[in-house]
Each structure stands twice: as C-alpha cells, then as structure tokens.
Amino acid sequence: MRKNLLVLYVAVLVAACGGGGGANPDAQKVGEAETGGQEAAVAMPYCTDKPALASVTDLSGTWVARVQGSQIVNAAVVGELHTESIFFVLMTISQTGTAVVLDGRYCDRVENDQSKPFVPVVLIPEAWAHTEKLIHRTGSFAPGADGYSILSLPPAPEIAGAVLVDPFSDPLPTAADDPRVIDEDNDGNPGITIQLSGTSISGQLYSVQRQITSVEAIAVAADRLMGSLVFNSTQTVLASTPSQLATLYANPGTGSAPDLTCNSNFTMVRFGAAMGVDCGAADGGGLGAGAVDANGADGGVGPTGAISCACVRANESKLFP
C-alpha cells in the first residue's frame, strides 16, 4: 500500500478530534538533469535552474512524466498541513507543427505529506495506486520570446470515482447511490477506496476526487523536460466503513489552496536506453492499443511488445533519480 493524505479529510478529522502543531517543511529541491548543446538562460518560473535547449523542437515519441502536486490545507487546531501528491504517467506524444497530443495512462500514485502529531495515516490501496486510468491532453510546444520551445498544457480536469457531464464545474457526488458514481478501482466499493489507519481512528473511505492541472515546461536535455505545475485537488466522501468516519468528514472549518511554489513541479523523460531502462520495447515504440498488462504478468512488456506500467513502476528511481 502507498501512503496518501486525503487532503481535507485528515485535516477535518484532526480539527474534530484534536491535534498538535508542527513546523512547515522547507521547499524541496527540484531534481537536476545534464544538458548540452545550444543553451539559453531560464528563469525560475520553470522550476529549474538548468538552461533550456533551443535545439529541441519535436516531442514525438514515448515519455514518462512525474507530476508532483502540492497543496496547503488549513484547519482548525492543526493549522497548516502541506500535502504532496506524486503521479507517474506513461504516454505517447504526437506533434504536428507546434500542436501536441498526449495519450497515455497513470501507472502509479504515491504521497509524501507533512506529518503532525495525532494526524492519522491514510493509505491508498494498490488497487487504486496502480489503476491505469487513461489520459488525453492537448497543448503546444512552441517557441517563446527567448527562442526555446515551451510545453504548455492548459488547465484540464480529471475526475476519479465518478463520470461528470462537465468535469470542470459539476458538483462532485456526495452519496454512493448517485448515478454518476463508478467503482473506478474495481474493488466492489463506490468511487475510489482509501484506507485510514490510526491509534483511535481506522477504516475505509469511499471517495470522489477532482484534480485540475496545468503545465509550463522547457527542454533541459534532448530526453528531459522540466517545468512548473499548477495543481488543485478537491474530494468528497460518499460513504465509509465504519459509517461514522464519513460523518466526521462533514465537519466544517477546513480549506485548501494550491501551493504555487515549485513544490508543485513537472518532469518528463523520453523512455528508452538513454534513461538506463530496457523493457524490451524499441525506444520510442509507443504504448500500443490495449497493450498494457495492468498486473505486469508479462514481466513489463505488453502482448504487442509495447512498454507496460509494470516496467515504469519497477524503474521509477532510474527514470527520476
């Protein structure tokens, strides 16, 4: 199981049950990458001090993205909690002119959150951590005023645990019998299942979440992009086991806001031998329709020879050292 802080839920629990204080964490240093060739000075809005490569103009191929989204939660008693959600996404990028289309799937979900006394630990079962939710994004990789190309992905919503007509603005379901709710992690429970573990509070939560992200990134190497991420996540609890956990969630007094520092950031690497990873597929070979084995039973390569999420999960530390 992976640690995951269900942002508003934990803060509300502590506000309702009492808790202690703690210092805010220092901003984390964004990973570095080697560069070479034609260079240009880059300002910190791209969350890297590495120079951009003006020679990189086409992103077509197979990539893995590490998306790190941070939020600041404010709750009575507890004060500020800093949360950090990390997602690994395997995708194929098609580029025509300056227009880019990203198609792929989530491979892994992890969480590195600030800990405070009396705040219960929330775990995300692997059923959801490894659910290979499909993504489709459009954007541009176009030269900016300084001569190097900038990957721009405009704000896009993603809903977990429900299907909404308008993912941007439709209210999230608040009841398990809402017809918009789905069992997205396929575990027999509505929405997505989160497990809570603590000395006095434990059980399961069935949740729906909305995540909105946007990206601005630059190429710092031929096989690596780095940039800034704007991240916002909200959620509702549909039901729980035991039932009183959902009741506690309904307590008022909590709000959250995006962490607009580089604690939220985006890194994308081209999958292949250059990253020291070999999953048996040709470099830039693409995902292939229906090729990913969600359970990794094939050892990392899907039935058509395409890269699988199992291989991505096994090589996260190599791809993003």
C-alpha positions as CSV (number, residue, x, y, z in Angstrom):
1,M,0.0,0.0,0.0
2,R,1.1,3.6,-0.6
3,K,0.7,6.5,1.8
4,N,-1.8,9.1,0.7
5,L,-3.3,12.0,2.5
6,L,-6.9,12.6,1.6
7,V,-6.4,16.3,2.0
8,L,-9.5,17.8,3.5
9,Y,-10.5,14.6,5.3
10,V,-7.4,14.3,7.5
11,A,-7.5,17.9,8.4
12,V,-11.1,17.8,9.4
13,L,-10.5,14.7,11.5
14,V,-7.8,16.4,13.4
15,A,-9.9,19.5,13.8
16,A,-12.8,17.4,15.2
17,C,-10.7,15.1,17.4
18,G,-7.9,17.5,18.5
19,G,-4.3,17.6,17.4
20,G,-0.8,19.1,17.7
21,G,1.2,21.6,15.8
22,G,4.3,21.3,13.7
23,A,6.7,23.3,11.5
24,N,6.1,23.8,7.8
25,P,8.5,21.8,5.7
26,D,11.3,23.5,3.7
27,A,10.7,23.8,0.0
28,Q,12.2,20.7,-1.7
29,K,14.9,21.0,-4.4
30,V,13.8,20.1,-7.8
31,G,15.9,17.3,-9.5
32,E,18.7,18.2,-11.8
33,A,19.5,17.0,-15.4
34,E,22.6,17.2,-17.6
35,T,22.4,19.5,-20.5
36,G,24.4,20.2,-23.6
37,G,24.3,21.9,-27.0
38,Q,22.6,25.2,-27.7
39,E,21.6,26.9,-24.4
40,A,19.6,29.8,-23.2
41,A,19.1,31.3,-19.7
42,V,16.0,30.1,-17.9
43,A,14.1,31.9,-15.2
44,M,12.7,30.0,-12.1
45,P,9.1,30.1,-13.3
46,Y,10.0,26.7,-15.0
47,C,11.1,25.3,-11.6
48,T,14.6,24.5,-12.8
49,D,17.9,26.4,-12.9
50,K,19.0,24.3,-15.9
51,P,19.4,26.1,-19.2
52,A,16.9,25.4,-22.0
53,L,17.9,23.7,-25.2
54,A,16.6,25.7,-28.2
55,S,17.5,22.7,-30.5
56,V,14.7,20.6,-29.0
57,T,11.6,21.3,-31.2
58,D,9.8,18.0,-31.5
59,L,8.4,15.8,-28.7
60,S,7.0,12.9,-30.7
61,G,7.7,9.6,-29.0
62,T,7.1,7.7,-25.8
63,W,7.6,9.5,-22.5
64,V,7.1,9.0,-18.7
65,A,6.0,12.1,-16.7
66,R,6.5,12.6,-12.9
67,V,3.8,15.0,-11.8
68,Q,4.2,16.4,-8.3
69,G,1.2,18.4,-7.0
70,S,1.3,20.3,-3.6
71,Q,-1.4,21.9,-1.6
72,I,-1.7,23.8,1.7
73,V,-4.5,22.7,3.9
74,N,-5.7,25.0,6.7
75,A,-7.8,23.5,9.5
76,A,-8.9,24.5,13.0
77,V,-6.5,23.3,15.7
78,V,-4.0,21.8,13.3
79,G,-3.2,24.9,11.3
80,E,-1.3,24.3,8.0
81,L,-0.7,20.9,6.5
82,H,1.4,20.6,3.4
83,T,0.4,17.7,1.1
84,E,2.4,16.4,-1.9
85,S,0.8,14.0,-4.4
86,I,3.1,12.3,-7.0
87,F,1.8,10.6,-10.1
88,F,3.7,8.6,-12.8
89,V,2.2,8.7,-16.3
90,L,3.2,6.7,-19.3
91,M,2.3,8.4,-22.6
92,T,2.8,8.8,-26.3
93,I,3.2,12.3,-27.7
94,S,2.2,13.1,-31.2
95,Q,3.3,16.5,-32.6
96,T,2.1,18.3,-35.7
97,G,3.7,21.7,-36.1
98,T,3.6,23.2,-32.6
99,A,0.4,21.3,-31.6
100,V,0.9,18.3,-29.3
101,V,-1.4,15.5,-28.3
102,L,-0.7,13.3,-25.2
103,D,-2.3,9.9,-24.9
104,G,-1.4,7.5,-22.1
105,R,-2.3,6.2,-18.7
106,Y,-1.5,6.6,-15.0
107,C,1.0,3.9,-13.8
108,D,1.5,4.8,-10.1
109,R,0.3,7.2,-7.4
110,V,2.3,8.0,-4.3
111,E,2.2,10.6,-1.5
112,N,4.8,12.4,0.6
113,D,3.0,14.6,3.1
114,Q,3.9,16.6,6.1
115,S,3.4,14.6,9.3
116,K,2.0,16.1,12.5
117,P,1.1,14.6,15.9
118,F,-2.3,12.9,16.1
119,V,-2.8,13.1,12.3
120,P,-3.9,9.6,11.2
121,V,-2.1,7.9,8.4
122,V,-4.1,7.4,5.2
123,L,-3.1,4.6,2.9
124,I,-4.1,4.2,-0.8
125,P,-4.5,0.5,-1.7
126,E,-2.6,-0.7,-4.7
127,A,-6.0,-1.3,-6.4
128,W,-6.2,2.5,-6.8
129,A,-2.4,3.3,-6.8
130,H,-2.0,1.1,-9.9
131,T,-5.3,1.7,-11.6
132,E,-4.2,2.6,-15.2
133,K,-6.6,5.5,-15.7
134,L,-6.4,6.8,-19.3
135,I,-5.4,10.4,-20.1
136,H,-5.8,12.6,-23.1
137,R,-4.3,16.1,-23.1
138,T,-3.7,18.6,-25.8
139,G,-1.4,21.6,-25.8
140,S,1.5,23.2,-27.6
141,F,5.3,23.0,-27.8
142,A,6.0,26.4,-29.4
143,P,9.0,28.8,-29.4
144,G,8.8,31.5,-26.8
145,A,10.2,35.0,-26.8
146,D,13.6,33.8,-25.7
147,G,14.0,31.4,-28.7
148,Y,13.4,28.0,-27.0
149,S,10.2,26.0,-27.1
150,I,7.8,25.8,-24.2
151,L,5.5,22.9,-23.5
152,S,2.1,24.4,-22.5
153,L,-0.7,22.2,-21.2
154,P,-3.7,24.4,-20.3
155,P,-5.8,23.6,-17.3
156,A,-7.6,20.3,-17.5
157,P,-9.9,18.5,-15.0
158,E,-9.7,14.8,-14.1
159,I,-12.4,13.1,-12.1
160,A,-11.7,9.9,-10.0
161,G,-14.6,7.8,-8.9
162,A,-17.4,9.4,-11.0
163,V,-18.3,10.5,-14.5
164,L,-19.5,14.1,-14.8
165,V,-21.0,15.9,-17.8
166,D,-18.9,19.0,-17.0
167,P,-15.8,17.9,-15.2
168,F,-14.8,21.5,-14.5
169,S,-17.8,22.7,-12.7
170,D,-20.4,20.0,-12.0
171,P,-20.6,19.4,-8.2
172,L,-18.9,16.2,-7.0
173,P,-21.3,13.4,-5.9
174,T,-21.8,13.2,-2.1
175,A,-23.8,9.9,-1.9
176,A,-22.9,6.4,-3.0
177,D,-26.2,5.9,-4.9
178,D,-25.6,9.0,-7.1
179,P,-25.8,7.5,-10.7
180,R,-22.7,9.4,-11.7
181,V,-20.6,7.4,-9.2
182,I,-18.4,4.5,-10.6
183,D,-16.2,1.9,-9.0
184,E,-13.1,3.1,-10.6
185,D,-10.6,0.9,-8.8
186,N,-12.8,-2.1,-9.4
187,D,-12.8,-3.2,-5.7
188,G,-16.5,-3.6,-5.2
189,N,-16.9,-0.2,-3.5
190,P,-18.2,3.1,-4.9
191,G,-15.7,5.7,-6.1
192,I,-12.1,5.0,-5.1
193,T,-11.2,3.4,-1.8
194,I,-8.9,5.0,0.7
195,Q,-7.8,3.2,4.0
196,L,-7.4,5.1,7.2
197,S,-5.1,3.8,9.9
198,G,-4.5,5.4,13.3
199,T,-4.4,4.6,17.0
200,S,-8.0,5.7,17.5
201,I,-9.4,6.1,14.0
202,S,-9.3,3.4,11.3
203,G,-11.5,2.2,8.5
204,Q,-12.2,2.7,4.8
205,L,-13.4,5.8,2.9
206,Y,-15.1,5.7,-0.5
207,S,-14.3,9.0,-2.2
208,V,-14.7,11.0,-5.4
209,Q,-11.9,13.4,-6.3
210,R,-11.4,16.3,-8.8
211,Q,-7.9,17.2,-9.9
212,I,-7.1,20.2,-12.1
213,T,-3.6,20.7,-13.5
214,S,-1.7,22.9,-16.0
215,V,1.9,22.7,-17.1
216,E,4.6,25.1,-18.4
217,A,7.9,23.2,-19.1
218,I,11.1,23.5,-21.1
219,A,13.6,21.0,-22.5
220,V,16.8,20.8,-20.4
221,A,18.1,17.9,-22.4
222,A,17.2,16.0,-25.5
223,D,15.3,13.4,-23.4
224,R,14.1,15.5,-20.4
225,L,11.7,18.4,-19.9
226,M,11.2,20.2,-16.6
227,G,8.7,22.8,-15.5
228,S,6.1,24.2,-13.3
229,L,2.7,22.7,-12.4
230,V,-0.4,24.4,-11.1
231,F,-2.3,21.8,-9.1
232,N,-5.7,21.8,-7.3
233,S,-7.5,18.8,-5.8
234,T,-10.8,18.5,-4.0
235,Q,-12.8,15.5,-2.8
236,T,-16.0,14.3,-1.2
237,V,-16.6,11.1,0.8
238,L,-19.5,9.1,-0.4
239,A,-19.6,6.5,2.5
240,S,-17.3,4.8,4.9
241,T,-16.6,1.7,7.0
242,P,-17.4,2.3,9.8
243,S,-20.1,4.9,8.9
244,Q,-19.0,7.5,11.5
245,L,-15.9,8.3,9.5
246,A,-17.9,9.9,6.8
247,T,-19.8,11.8,9.4
248,L,-16.6,13.2,10.8
249,Y,-15.6,14.3,7.3
250,A,-18.6,16.5,7.1
251,N,-17.4,18.8,9.9
252,P,-16.7,22.4,8.8
253,G,-13.6,24.5,9.3
254,T,-11.2,23.3,6.6
255,G,-10.0,24.9,3.4
256,S,-7.2,24.2,0.9
257,A,-5.3,26.2,-1.6
258,P,-2.7,25.3,-4.3
259,D,0.9,25.6,-3.3
260,L,2.1,27.9,-6.0
261,T,5.8,27.4,-5.3
262,C,8.0,24.9,-7.1
263,N,6.8,22.3,-4.6
264,S,4.5,21.6,-7.4
265,N,6.5,20.6,-10.5
266,F,6.6,18.5,-13.7
267,T,9.4,16.4,-15.1
268,M,9.1,14.3,-18.3
269,V,11.7,11.9,-19.7
270,R,11.8,10.1,-23.0
271,F,11.6,6.4,-22.4
272,G,14.5,4.3,-23.7
273,A,18.1,3.2,-23.3
274,A,19.2,6.8,-22.6
275,M,17.5,6.5,-19.2
276,G,19.2,3.2,-18.4
277,V,15.9,1.4,-18.7
278,D,15.2,-1.5,-21.1
279,C,11.7,-3.0,-21.0
280,G,12.1,-5.0,-24.2
281,A,10.4,-2.4,-26.4
282,A,12.1,-0.3,-29.0
283,D,13.0,3.3,-28.0
284,G,10.0,5.5,-28.8
285,G,7.9,2.4,-29.6
286,G,4.7,3.8,-28.3
287,L,2.1,2.3,-26.0
288,G,0.0,0.3,-28.5
289,A,-3.7,-0.1,-28.3
290,G,-4.7,-2.3,-25.4
291,A,-1.1,-3.4,-24.9
292,V,-0.6,-2.6,-21.3
293,D,-0.9,-5.5,-18.8
294,A,-2.3,-3.9,-15.7
295,N,-0.9,-6.6,-13.5
296,G,2.5,-6.8,-15.1
297,A,2.2,-10.5,-15.5
298,D,4.2,-10.3,-18.7
299,G,7.2,-9.0,-16.8
300,G,7.0,-5.5,-18.2
301,V,6.2,-5.8,-21.9
302,G,2.6,-5.9,-23.2
303,P,1.4,-8.5,-25.6
304,T,2.2,-6.3,-28.6
305,G,5.7,-5.5,-27.4
306,A,4.8,-2.1,-26.0
307,I,6.0,-0.7,-22.7
308,S,3.9,-1.5,-19.7
309,C,3.1,0.3,-16.5
310,A,4.7,-2.6,-14.6
311,C,8.1,-1.6,-16.2
312,V,7.6,2.0,-15.3
313,R,6.8,1.2,-11.7
314,A,9.9,-1.0,-11.5
315,N,12.2,1.7,-12.8
316,E,10.8,4.9,-11.2
317,S,14.1,5.6,-9.4
318,K,16.1,5.2,-12.6
319,L,13.8,7.4,-14.6
320,F,13.7,10.1,-11.9
321,P,16.8,9.8,-9.8
